[in-house]
Amino acid sequence: MRSSFRLIRIFGIDIKIHVTFFLFLLFFYAMMGPKGIALILGIFLCVTIHELCHSLAALHFGIKVKKITLLPIGGVASMSEIPKNPFQELVISLAGPASNILILMIFYYPLRAFLGENNFIYPLMAITGRARFTGQFSIIAYVYWLNLVLAVFNLLPAFPMDGGRVVRALLSYRMGHRKATKVAVKLGHIFALIFAYIGIVHGHIFLLIIAVFVYTSASSEALQVDVSEAIKDHFVKDVLGRGYQALRPDDPLGKVLELMLHTHQEDYPVMKDSLMVGFVTKRAFIEGLHTRGKEAVVSGIMRTDIPAINVNTALHEVRDLMQKYNTRSMPVEKKGIIAGVVTIEDIDRVYVTDKERM
């Protein structure tokens, strides 16, 4: 079962919605009726604009954005790489909150005149606790003021939220990307614990979920940066094993299964007349075996978009390419001839060895 569904494609970016979002809609419908659905749809329109502005800023710097996924806790823009240039990260991080602030500036006077002073200002009073929340409010006004909440909340220095990324970008000018990440991650962990405490004490489940997301995401990105630094002086030739198995386009999937059972290799170049014409990944094989059966041939499941990389390619570049092509392995060539396969596990071993030496 798919975890997300594509809604629309804008500027070459797929806007997807996670299945849990529908549960969120049902919850608010049960609490508030049709008005609850309208409120959530309005909020997520603003979240989508927020993430699109992040993405457009990234595209401006040549960073590919694969998709934007809308979740109950907000949106996530999946980029092909983490910007290591401090200025680029600063601009990309501020682009999202800036879009929410721009919405506030553009629509302040028109909405105030259209809705009237009391209807316009009431949601802000309710959000800040200066008025008792009731079911009688303007959806438009509420969505408008939630842009302020989005801007302020995202600018909290809780890495990897926008504010935390701004902190890392600014610190990177003084101490470099790796040390700045460590400081930002520690700050993110502190904020996550604060969110968790408030969520538990005051019964805010939503804030507790955000705390878990912030803590785990910060730790995950810290690990990625550590790995990148550990492998930056290593190349494919340093980890490439001797010998490899290749397939032909007309080989049945049953042969691939036999190779997987009797060798340690899980991904295979597909060769025809000494030239690579495709690449079979473990994921593609499992899907193909399940849907087509053992008699199906390799040409029906092989990927043709994954290029062969040179043995002198730096490992950090290989990791970026694996993210770009959404694969855990890549074929390797030497002097124009396929020489083997490099996997994410090969790269991870370099990181583990580096940690053991420290």
N, C-alpha and C positions, 0 to 999 in steps of 0.2 A: 504493500500500500504506500502511495506517495505521501510524503510529509508536508508538501506544499504544492500549490497550484498557481499557474501563471495567470495573472489578470490582464496585463497589458505590457507592451514593449515601448519604451520611450527613450529616445536618443541611443538606441541600440542596447538598452538595459532592460532586462526582464524584471517586471514588478510582480513578485510572488506573494501569496498569502498562506501562512502556515495553518494547518488544519485546526490547531488549538484556538485560532481566532474565532472560529464558528461557535465554539463552546462559550467564548467570551460574549459573543452576540446573544446567545441563548440566555446567559446569566443576566445580562442587562435588560433583555426583553422581559424576563420573569420579574425583575425588580421594578422596571419603569414602563413596560409596555413599548409601543412603537417609538415613543420619545427616546427610550434608552438606545434603540438601534440607530436612530438618527444622530444621537450624541456621539456614539462610538464611531460611526462612519465619518462624522465631521472631524473627530480627533485624529483618526487615521489618515485622513486627507492631509492634515497639517504635518503628521509624521512622515508621510510620503514625500511631501515638498521638502521637508527637512533633510531626508536622506538623499533625495535627488540633488540637492545643492551640494552636499558632500561629494556626491558622485561626479557632478559636472566639474567641480574644482579638481578632482583627481584626474578626470579625463583631460583637463587643460594642461596638466603636467605629464601627460602621456601614460598615466597609470590606468590600466584596463579595469573596468568594473563589470563583474560577471552578472550580478543580480542584486536586487533589493528584496529582502524577505520581511514581510510584516508579521510581527508577533504580538501577543497580548501585552508584552512589556515594552513594546516600541518597534523600531525598525533596525535592520542590520544590512549595511551595504557590504557585499563581498568583493574585495579588491584583489587583483592579481598579485599585489605585493604591498608591503608596508613601506610608506615613504620614509626614507632615511635622511633626506635633506630636511633640516629643521624648519626652514621657511615654507617648504611645501606642506609639511605636516601641520604647521601653524595655520596656513590658509585653508587647507582642507578641513581641519577641525573646527575653525570658526565659521565656515560657510553655512553649516546647519543651523546653529543658534541665530546667526545673522538673518537667515530667512524668516525665522519666527519673529524676530524684532522688527523686520521690515513689514511683515503682515500687520503687526500692531500699529506701526506708524502710518501705514497707508489707509487702514480702515477705521482708525480711531474716530475722526470727526464724522465721516459718513454714517457709521453705525450709531453713533451717539445721537445724531439728528434723526435717523430712521426709527430707532427703537424707543427713544425717549430716555431721559437721564436715569430714572429709577430702574427700568428694565435693563439698561445697558450696564449699569454699575453693580447691580445686585450679585451676579456670579462672582465678581472679584471679592465682594464683601463675604460671600459664603466660603469661597476658597481660603481666604485669609482668617476665617473664624470670627469675623466681626458681624456676621448675621447668621441666623439660624437657617440651615438648608431646608428647603421645602421642594415639593415637586413642581411648583409653579415658577418656571424660569424660561427665559428665551434660549433655545438651542443655539442660535446664531451667536448670542452674547457669550454663552458659556464656552463655545468652541473658540471664540475670539480670545478670551482671557486665558484659556489653557495654553495658548501660544506663549504667554508670559511664563507659565509654569514649565513648559518644555525648554524655553531658553535658559531660565535660571537653573533648573535641575540639571540640564546637560552641561552647564558650565561649572558645576561643582568639581573640584580637583580630584575626582575619584576615577583614576585610571581603570579601565580603558574608555571611560566616557569622554565626551569632547573636552571638558575642562582638564581632565587628567592628561589628555594628549597635548593640550596647550602647554601644560606644565613640563611635559617631557621635551617638547620642541624648544622651549625657552632654556631648559637646563642643558640641552644638547650643545648649545653654543659654547658652554663653559666646560663641560665634563665628558662630552662624547655620547654617542647613542646608547651604548651598553650601560654605562653608569647612570645615565639619566633615566633609562628604563627601570633600573633597580629601585631608584628613589621613587619614581612615579608609581611603581607596583606596590611598594610598601605603603604609600599614601592611599592607594586604591584599597588595599586590605584593611587599613584603618577605617576608612569610610564604609566599607562593606560591613564591618563589625558594628559600627554605629547604626547603620540601616537595620541590621539584624536585631540589635537591642531595642530600637524604637518599635520595630515590627512586632517583636515578641511581647514587649510591655504593653503596647497599645492595641495589640490584636490586628495589626495591618499586614495581612497575608501578602498583599501585593508588594509591599516594601521588603518583606522577607525574601520573596522571589528575586527581587532586584539585587538584594545583598548577595545571594548565592551566585547570580549571574556575574556581578562585578568581581567577586572574589575569584571565581574559577576562570573567567576570561582574562583577568589581569595575570594570574599564574600561568595560563596557557601562552600568552604573548611573551611573558618573561622567558619562558622556556624556548620559544622560537628565536628570540634575540640571542640567547645563550648559544643555541645550536649554530646560528649564523656566524657568530664570532669565533666559535671553536673550529669551524670548518673553512674559514675564509682563506687560509693558506694551503688548502688541499685541493687536489684535482682528481678527475675521474680515474686517471691511470693509477692513482694511489690506492684505490679500493676495488678496482675491476678484477674479478676472479679469472682463473684460467679455464678455458673450455666453456662451451654453451651449446644448448640444443636449439635447433631452428625447425620451422615447419614449412610445408608447401601449401599453396592455396587450396589444393584438392584433398588435403589430409582430413580424415573424419575427426570429429570431436572426441571419439573414443581413444584415438591416439594421444591426444592432449591429456586426457585423463590418466592414461598409462604413464606418460612422462612425469606428470605431477606426483604420482604415487611412488615412482622409482627414482626420482631425482629431487634435488633441493630447489630446482628452478620452477618458477610459477608464471613467468611471463616470457613470450617467445616472439622473436622476429619471424616474419613470414617471407621466405625467399623464393624467387623465380629467376632462373638463369643468372644466379650469383648476385641478383639485385634485390634489395628489400622492397616489398610491395605492400607491406602492412605489418601490424603489430598486434599480438593477442595478449590482452591483460587478463589477470585472474578473474577480475570482476566481469569482464565481457564473456569469458568462458563459462562461468557459473550461470549467468543469465541465459546464454545460448544453449547450454546443456539442458536447462530447465524448460525452455520454451521450444527447442528444436529437436532435442534428443541426440544420442551418440552418433547417429549416422549422418547428421548434418556436417557440412564441410567448413573448414577454417575460413574460407573467403567470405562466408556469410556473416561472420562475427568479428573479423579483424578490423582494427581501427587503421585508417589511412592518413589521419591528421597528425600523428605523433612522429616528429622527425628524429633521425639519428643524430646523436651529439658526438662531438669529437673527444678523444681520450684526454685532450689537454684543456677541456672545459673545467672551470672552477666549480667546486661542489655547491657553493652558495648560488651560483647561476642555475645549476641543475635543479635545486630545490624550487627556485622561482619558476622554472619551466614545468616542473611537476604540478605546481599549483595552477599554472596557466592552462595546462592540458588535462587537469583533473585526473592524474595518474600517479601510481606509486612506484613506477619504474619507467626506464627509457632505454632504447637500444643505443649501443655505442659503436662508432666507426673509427677505424684507424687507417689512414691513407686510402680512404674511399671504400674500405672493406669492413663489413660488420665484424666486430671483435668481441661482442658480448652484450650483457645487460647489466645496468646499474640500478639498484633499488633504493628505496628510502631507508631500508634497514641497513644497507651498506653505509649510507651517510650517517645514520644514527650511531653506528659503531665508532665512528671517528669522534663523535661528541662524547660518548661514554668513556673512550680511552683517554680523551683530554681531561675529563673530570677526575679520572682515577689518578692521573699524574699530578693534579693540583693538590 
